Amino acid sequence: MKVLVIQGAGMELRGREDVEIFGPETLEEINAGIEAAAATLGLSVEIVQHNDELALVDLLARVADAFDAVVINPSRFTVGDGPLPEALAELTLPVYEVHASNPSARGVVSRITPVCRGAVCGFGYDGYRIALEGLRTALA
């Protein structure tokens, strides 16, 4: 099973910005943890990070057929307006959302959650492993 993992806008700043909310892990450390969890679960992952929502929408349109599922941490794409929710909704594969913190606890409503099969929030970066385990079970 091949999973596209999307790191949203601002994720490259992890470990340097808002450490009290998101923790000290850098994007490189987060991605290494995702790759290790995927390997343990027998999954193949491709990880991308984008700060440009339109570029991400274009990427989804071009590569969707190459994957079995998507895991997304929308980060700064969680709020605002733009075409990402519609692009995710148009996919024929399941999408799972991950947040290290709980956006709702901070008064944030995700515009991505309504188009996702599931969401994992508030478990730190272990949420990626939880999402990967859940999608592997759901798609088996």
N, C-alpha and C positions, 0 to 999 in steps of 0.2 A: 504494500500500500504506500502510495506516494502522497505526501502532504506539503502544501505550500504554506509556509509560515510568513506572515506579513508583520513587520514592525513598522508602526506608523510614525507620523511626523514627531520629531523631537526625541525619538528613542536613542539617537546617537549621543544624547546628552546625559543619559542615565549614568549614575555614579558621580556626576558633577553638579546636577541640578535637582532640587527638591528631594534631597537624600532623606530627609525626615519623613517624607511620604512614601517614596518608592524604593528606598534602600540604597546601599552603596555599590551595588553591582553595576558594572559597565555593560554596554551592549555586547561586547565581545564575550564577557563572562556569561551573560544571559544566553547568548546563542550557543556557546559551548555546552551549557546545561541542557538546552533543547536537543542538540545533536546527540548528547550522551543518553538522554531519556529515550529518544527515538530509536537509537541503536539497541538499547535494552529491550524495547518493545517490538523490535523487528520491523520498524518503519523506516522509510526513506523520507528525508525532509530537504526542502530547498528553502532557504531563508533569504528574504529580501527586506530592505528598509527603504522607505520613500518619504520625502517631505513634500512632494508635489502630488496632490490628490488626483489630478487629471492624468499624470503619468502612471499612477497606480491603477486607475480605471482602464487605461490603455493596456497595461500589462495583463490585467485580469482577462480582458477580451481576447488577448493573443495566446495565453497559456492555460486557460481553464481546462481544456481537454486533456492536458498532460498530467492532471492530478486527480486524486480520489477525494480530497477534502482540503479545506482551508482553515487555518487557525490564524486569527488576527488580533493583535493588540493595537487598536486604532490610535492610542495615545491622543495626540492633539486633534485627530480626526473624530474623536468621540462626540464632540459638539460642533456646532456651526451648520452651515448648509453647503451642499455640494453633491456631486453625483455618486459618491461611494456607496451609500446604502442601496441605491437602485442597481448599481453594477453588481454588488454582492447578491442581491435578490434575484438577479437574472441568471446567476450560475445554476447549473443543474446538479451541482455537488454540494454537500453539506458544509456549512460555515459555522465555526465555533469562535466565540469572542473570549479573550483573556485580558484581565487587568490585574496588576500586582496589588493594587489597593481596591477598595470598594467605592466606585464612583458615587453611588447613591448616598453613602455615608458623608460625602463631601457636598451633597446637594447637586450632583451632576447627573443628568439623564442622558444616557447614551442613545444616539440616533442609529447606532449599528445593531444594538440588541434585537429590535423587532424583526430583523431579517436573518437572524442566526438560529440554528437548531439548538444551541446551548451557549451558556456563558459561565465562566469561572472567574470569580472576583474575590479579592481579599486574602489570597493565599501566597502572596509574594510571587516570586518567579517560579515557584513550584506549581503554579497554576497552569503553566504550559504542559508539564508532565501529566497533570490531572486531565487536561483537555485531550492530550494524545491518548491516554489510557481510555478515556470515555469514548472517543471517536473510534478507536480500534475495536472496542466491544460493540458499539452501535452498528458498525459497518461490517462486522464479521458474518 
